């Protein structure tokens, strides 16, 4: 996993997602995938540290809605 505790690639994501869903099968959990438009531009403009902070805060934003 990277600095923001995200997965490096699609195959790793699919493997971890399946493990998670298998473990939580009866609890009603789900997985949401979000495409962040223009993230590369944001990361290049404000720097990787700001990009990491943004990625860490998106789940909090989504949860609060």
Secondary structure, 3 states (H helix, E strand, C coil): CCCCCCCCCHHHHHHHHHHHHHHCCCCCCCCCCCCCCCHHHHHHHHCHHHHHHHHHHHHHHHHHC
